[in-house]
């Protein structure tokens, strides 16, 4: 996993506007990179993002903030209070700051997982999974939300009942997204479509990344069963999306 971890360290350092070693440095590292004020992947605006790694100490992590709020956040952070009070997965001390300065951006807490070819455990097929073709009638909807390959499972009437879509977050990192229709959950379909997407990422020599809400036990089971390993935790605030050719914010 060393090469994969190194790749992810660099990915998150680029996202947060820090150096890879800052992810492991004791205490809270605060950054305010210019790109935090601009739209990120597919136009999403993320004015605040925080990452804490499982391999670092409990008080270590990086908080990346829109420069507009950098000085305010610097004054807000208590240099005496341990970083764990601010950092995910349990730190809640940033919530008052977010409520005051980013009221449209409710914080979300995610577990961050990854895998490589050695740890990957492909799912036992319970349904046929196909990669969605560009001319499929469903593809325009997916292309509004995702920029990578899409893998689907269908029912007997050919309706899509489970899918995994890839977010091409960087030239090296591909993130998984997965949804299964409520009536078909618990059948192993999510593992099948995520397995196909993970295999595609590995075959393309990309690092597969999987984020899920820290309270989502079902999603955690899906990725863990496929061999994904815990890398760290993320706190993120999204503030709408700017679509291509549209400078307004959308939710």
The 8 nearest C-alpha neighbors of each residue, nearest first, counted from 0:
[[1, 3, 2, 4, 115, 114, 117, 118],
 [2, 0, 4, 3, 5, 6, 115, 7],
 [3, 1, 5, 4, 0, 6, 7, 115],
 [4, 2, 6, 0, 5, 1, 7, 206],
 [3, 5, 7, 1, 6, 2, 8, 0],
 [6, 4, 8, 2, 3, 7, 1, 9],
 [5, 7, 3, 4, 9, 8, 2, 10],
 [8, 6, 10, 4, 9, 5, 11, 3],
 [9, 7, 5, 11, 19, 10, 6, 4],
 [8, 10, 12, 7, 6, 11, 19, 13],
 [11, 9, 7, 13, 12, 8, 6, 14],
 [12, 10, 14, 13, 8, 9, 15, 7],
 [11, 13, 17, 9, 15, 19, 18, 14],
 [14, 12, 16, 10, 11, 15, 9, 17],
 [15, 13, 11, 12, 16, 10, 17, 35],
 [14, 16, 12, 63, 13, 17, 11, 30],
 [17, 15, 13, 32, 14, 12, 30, 63],
 [16, 18, 12, 15, 21, 13, 19, 30],
 [17, 19, 21, 12, 20, 16, 22, 13],
 [20, 18, 12, 21, 8, 22, 9, 17],
 [19, 21, 22, 18, 23, 24, 8, 17],
 [22, 20, 24, 23, 18, 19, 17, 28],
 [21, 23, 20, 60, 19, 24, 61, 52],
 [22, 24, 55, 21, 20, 59, 25, 60],
 [23, 25, 21, 22, 59, 26, 20, 60],
 [26, 24, 59, 58, 23, 56, 27, 60],
 [25, 27, 59, 58, 82, 24, 28, 60],
 [26, 28, 60, 59, 82, 61, 29, 25],
 [27, 29, 61, 62, 60, 26, 30, 21],
 [28, 30, 62, 61, 63, 27, 31, 73],
 [31, 29, 63, 32, 62, 64, 16, 28],
 [30, 32, 66, 64, 63, 65, 69, 33],
 [33, 31, 16, 34, 35, 30, 66, 65],
 [32, 34, 35, 36, 66, 31, 65, 37],
 [33, 35, 37, 36, 32, 38, 39, 65],
 [36, 34, 65, 33, 37, 46, 32, 64],
 [35, 37, 65, 34, 33, 46, 66, 38],
 [36, 38, 34, 35, 39, 44, 33, 45],
 [39, 37, 44, 42, 43, 241, 40, 36],
 [38, 40, 43, 42, 44, 41, 37, 45],
 [39, 41, 42, 43, 168, 38, 167, 44],
 [42, 40, 43, 39, 242, 38, 144, 145],
 [41, 43, 38, 241, 240, 39, 40, 242],
 [44, 42, 240, 39, 38, 41, 40, 239],
 [43, 45, 38, 238, 240, 237, 239, 39],
 [44, 46, 237, 47, 236, 238, 43, 35],
 [47, 45, 65, 35, 64, 36, 44, 236],
 [48, 46, 64, 236, 45, 63, 235, 65],
 [49, 47, 235, 63, 234, 62, 236, 64],
 [48, 50, 62, 234, 61, 233, 63, 235],
 [49, 51, 233, 61, 232, 60, 234, 52],
 [52, 50, 60, 232, 231, 59, 87, 86],
 [53, 51, 231, 54, 55, 230, 232, 50],
 [52, 54, 231, 55, 230, 51, 229, 56],
 [55, 53, 52, 56, 23, 230, 231, 51],
 [56, 54, 23, 52, 53, 59, 57, 51],
 [55, 57, 59, 58, 25, 54, 23, 53],
 [58, 56, 59, 83, 55, 82, 53, 51],
 [57, 59, 82, 83, 26, 56, 81, 25],
 [60, 58, 26, 25, 56, 27, 57, 24],
 [59, 61, 51, 27, 22, 50, 28, 86],
 [62, 60, 28, 49, 50, 27, 29, 22],
 [61, 63, 49, 29, 48, 28, 30, 64],
 [62, 64, 30, 15, 48, 31, 47, 49],
 [65, 63, 47, 31, 46, 66, 69, 30],
 [64, 66, 35, 46, 36, 67, 31, 68],
 [67, 65, 31, 69, 68, 64, 33, 32],
 [68, 66, 65, 69, 70, 36, 64, 31],
 [67, 69, 66, 71, 65, 70, 72, 64],
 [70, 68, 66, 72, 71, 31, 67, 64],
 [69, 71, 73, 72, 68, 74, 67, 66],
 [70, 72, 74, 68, 69, 73, 75, 67],
 [71, 73, 75, 69, 74, 70, 68, 76],
 [74, 72, 70, 75, 71, 76, 69, 29],
 [75, 73, 71, 72, 76, 70, 77, 69],
 [74, 76, 72, 73, 71, 77, 96, 70],
 [77, 75, 73, 74, 78, 72, 80, 85],
 [76, 78, 80, 79, 75, 74, 81, 73],
 [79, 77, 80, 76, 81, 82, 27, 26],
 [80, 78, 77, 81, 76, 82, 26, 84],
 [79, 81, 77, 78, 82, 84, 76, 83],
 [82, 80, 83, 58, 84, 79, 26, 78],
 [83, 81, 58, 84, 85, 27, 26, 86],
 [82, 84, 58, 86, 85, 81, 90, 57],
 [83, 85, 90, 82, 92, 86, 81, 91],
 [86, 84, 90, 92, 83, 82, 93, 91],
 [85, 87, 90, 83, 84, 82, 88, 51],
 [88, 86, 89, 90, 232, 234, 233, 51],
 [87, 89, 232, 90, 86, 108, 233, 213],
 [90, 88, 87, 91, 86, 84, 83, 85],
 [89, 91, 84, 85, 86, 87, 83, 92],
 [92, 90, 93, 94, 85, 84, 89, 86],
 [91, 93, 85, 94, 84, 90, 95, 96],
 [94, 92, 96, 91, 85, 95, 97, 90],
 [93, 95, 97, 96, 92, 91, 98, 106],
 [96, 94, 98, 97, 93, 99, 92, 91],
 [95, 97, 99, 93, 94, 98, 100, 72],
 [98, 96, 101, 94, 100, 99, 95, 93],
 [99, 97, 102, 95, 96, 101, 100, 94],
 [98, 100, 96, 97, 101, 102, 95, 94],
 [99, 101, 97, 98, 102, 96, 68, 95],
 [102, 100, 97, 104, 103, 98, 99, 105],
 [101, 103, 98, 104, 100, 99, 97, 105],
 [104, 102, 101, 238, 105, 237, 98, 239],
 [105, 103, 236, 238, 237, 101, 102, 106],
 [104, 106, 236, 103, 107, 102, 97, 237],
 [107, 105, 236, 235, 104, 234, 108, 94],
 [106, 108, 235, 234, 236, 109, 105, 212],
 [109, 107, 234, 233, 212, 213, 88, 235],
 [110, 108, 212, 213, 233, 211, 232, 210],
 [109, 111, 232, 213, 211, 210, 231, 212],
 [110, 112, 210, 231, 232, 230, 209, 229],
 [113, 111, 229, 209, 230, 228, 227, 208],
 [114, 112, 208, 227, 228, 207, 209, 230],
 [115, 113, 227, 118, 228, 207, 119, 226],
 [114, 116, 117, 118, 119, 0, 3, 206],
 [115, 117, 119, 118, 201, 114, 198, 120],
 [116, 118, 115, 119, 114, 0, 120, 226],
 [117, 119, 226, 115, 116, 114, 120, 227],
 [120, 118, 226, 116, 117, 225, 115, 114],
 [119, 121, 225, 226, 118, 122, 224, 194],
 [122, 120, 194, 225, 119, 123, 198, 195],
 [121, 123, 191, 194, 124, 190, 120, 225],
 [122, 124, 125, 121, 191, 190, 187, 120],
 [125, 123, 126, 122, 191, 127, 188, 187],
 [126, 124, 123, 187, 188, 127, 191, 186],
 [127, 125, 124, 128, 152, 188, 191, 153],
 [126, 128, 152, 129, 124, 125, 153, 191],
 [129, 127, 152, 151, 126, 192, 150, 130],
 [130, 128, 151, 150, 131, 127, 152, 195],
 [129, 131, 150, 149, 132, 151, 128, 148],
 [130, 132, 149, 150, 129, 135, 133, 151],
 [133, 131, 135, 134, 130, 138, 149, 129],
 [132, 134, 135, 138, 131, 139, 136, 137],
 [133, 135, 132, 136, 138, 137, 131, 139],
 [136, 134, 137, 132, 138, 133, 131, 139],
 [135, 137, 138, 134, 139, 133, 140, 132],
 [138, 136, 135, 139, 140, 141, 131, 134],
 [137, 139, 141, 135, 140, 136, 142, 133],
 [140, 138, 142, 141, 137, 143, 136, 135],
 [141, 139, 143, 138, 142, 137, 144, 136],
 [142, 140, 138, 144, 143, 139, 145, 137],
 [143, 141, 139, 145, 144, 140, 146, 138],
 [142, 144, 140, 141, 145, 139, 146, 138],
 [143, 145, 142, 141, 140, 146, 41, 166],
 [146, 144, 142, 166, 141, 147, 143, 165],
 [145, 147, 166, 142, 167, 165, 144, 148],
 [148, 146, 165, 166, 167, 145, 149, 164],
 [147, 149, 165, 164, 150, 130, 146, 131],
 [150, 148, 164, 131, 130, 163, 165, 147],
 [151, 149, 130, 163, 129, 162, 192, 131],
 [152, 150, 162, 128, 129, 161, 192, 159],
 [151, 153, 128, 161, 159, 160, 127, 162],
 [154, 152, 159, 157, 158, 160, 151, 155],
 [153, 155, 157, 156, 158, 160, 159, 152],
 [156, 154, 157, 153, 158, 159, 160, 152],
 [155, 157, 154, 158, 153, 159, 160, 152],
 [158, 156, 153, 154, 155, 159, 152, 160],
 [157, 159, 153, 156, 154, 160, 155, 152],
 [158, 160, 153, 152, 161, 151, 157, 154],
 [161, 159, 180, 153, 179, 152, 158, 154],
 [162, 160, 179, 152, 178, 151, 159, 180],
 [161, 163, 151, 150, 178, 177, 192, 152],
 [164, 162, 177, 150, 192, 176, 193, 149],
 [165, 163, 149, 176, 175, 148, 150, 177],
 [164, 166, 147, 175, 174, 148, 167, 173],
 [165, 167, 174, 168, 147, 173, 145, 146],
 [168, 166, 173, 169, 147, 165, 146, 174],
 [167, 169, 166, 173, 172, 40, 174, 170],
 [168, 170, 172, 171, 167, 173, 10, 166],
 [169, 171, 172, 168, 167, 205, 173, 10],
 [172, 170, 205, 169, 206, 173, 6, 204],
 [171, 173, 206, 169, 205, 168, 170, 207],
 [174, 172, 167, 207, 166, 168, 208, 206],
 [173, 175, 208, 166, 165, 209, 207, 167],
 [174, 176, 165, 209, 164, 208, 166, 163],
 [177, 175, 164, 163, 165, 174, 178, 166],
 [176, 178, 163, 162, 164, 175, 189, 193],
 [177, 179, 162, 161, 163, 180, 189, 176],
 [180, 178, 161, 160, 184, 181, 189, 162],
 [179, 181, 160, 183, 182, 161, 184, 178],
 [180, 182, 183, 184, 179, 160, 185, 178],
 [181, 183, 180, 184, 179, 160, 185, 186],
 [184, 182, 181, 180, 186, 185, 179, 160],
 [185, 183, 181, 186, 182, 179, 180, 188],
 [184, 186, 187, 183, 188, 189, 217, 182],
 [187, 185, 184, 188, 183, 125, 189, 190],
 [186, 188, 190, 189, 185, 191, 125, 184],
 [189, 187, 191, 190, 186, 161, 192, 125],
 [190, 188, 191, 192, 187, 193, 179, 161],
 [189, 191, 193, 221, 188, 187, 192, 194],
 [190, 192, 194, 188, 189, 122, 193, 124],
 [191, 193, 195, 194, 163, 189, 190, 150],
 [194, 192, 196, 190, 195, 163, 191, 197],
 [193, 195, 191, 197, 192, 196, 121, 190],
 [196, 194, 192, 198, 193, 197, 199, 191],
 [195, 197, 193, 199, 198, 194, 192, 200],
 [198, 196, 194, 200, 199, 195, 193, 207],
 [197, 199, 201, 195, 200, 196, 202, 194],
 [200, 198, 196, 202, 197, 201, 203, 195],
 [201, 199, 197, 203, 205, 198, 202, 207],
 [200, 202, 204, 198, 203, 205, 199, 197],
 [201, 203, 199, 204, 200, 198, 205, 197],
 [202, 204, 200, 201, 205, 199, 198, 206],
 [205, 203, 201, 202, 200, 206, 171, 199],
 [206, 204, 171, 200, 201, 203, 172, 207],
 [205, 207, 172, 173, 171, 208, 3, 201],
 [208, 206, 173, 113, 174, 200, 114, 197],
 [207, 209, 174, 113, 173, 112, 175, 206],
 [210, 208, 112, 175, 174, 111, 113, 211],
 [211, 209, 111, 110, 109, 112, 208, 212],
 [212, 210, 109, 110, 213, 218, 215, 209],
 [211, 213, 109, 215, 214, 108, 110, 210],
 [212, 214, 109, 110, 215, 108, 211, 88],
 [213, 215, 212, 216, 211, 109, 108, 219],
 [216, 214, 212, 218, 217, 213, 219, 211],
 [215, 217, 219, 218, 214, 220, 213, 212],
 [218, 216, 220, 219, 215, 221, 185, 214],
 [217, 219, 221, 220, 216, 215, 211, 222],
 [218, 220, 216, 217, 221, 222, 223, 215],
 [219, 221, 217, 223, 218, 222, 224, 216],
 [222, 220, 218, 190, 219, 224, 223, 217],
 [221, 223, 225, 227, 224, 219, 220, 226],
 [222, 224, 227, 220, 226, 225, 221, 219],
 [225, 223, 222, 221, 226, 220, 120, 227],
 [226, 224, 120, 222, 223, 119, 227, 121],
 [227, 225, 119, 118, 223, 120, 224, 114],
 [226, 228, 114, 113, 223, 222, 112, 225],
 [229, 227, 112, 113, 114, 230, 226, 223],
 [230, 228, 112, 231, 111, 113, 227, 110],
 [231, 229, 112, 111, 53, 52, 228, 113],
 [230, 232, 52, 53, 111, 51, 229, 110],
 [231, 233, 110, 51, 111, 109, 50, 87],
 [234, 232, 50, 109, 49, 108, 87, 235],
 [233, 235, 108, 49, 107, 48, 87, 106],
 [234, 236, 48, 107, 106, 47, 233, 49],
 [235, 237, 106, 104, 47, 45, 105, 48],
 [238, 236, 45, 104, 44, 239, 235, 46],
 [237, 239, 104, 44, 45, 103, 236, 240],
 [240, 238, 250, 249, 248, 44, 237, 43],
 [239, 241, 43, 249, 42, 248, 44, 250],
 [240, 242, 42, 248, 246, 247, 245, 43],
 [241, 243, 245, 42, 244, 240, 246, 41],
 [242, 244, 245, 241, 42, 246, 41, 240],
 [243, 245, 242, 246, 241, 247, 42, 248],
 [246, 244, 242, 243, 247, 241, 248, 249],
 [245, 247, 241, 244, 248, 242, 243, 240],
 [246, 248, 245, 241, 249, 242, 240, 239],
 [249, 247, 241, 240, 239, 246, 250, 238],
 [248, 250, 240, 239, 241, 247, 242, 238],
 [249, 239, 240, 248, 238, 241, 237, 43]]
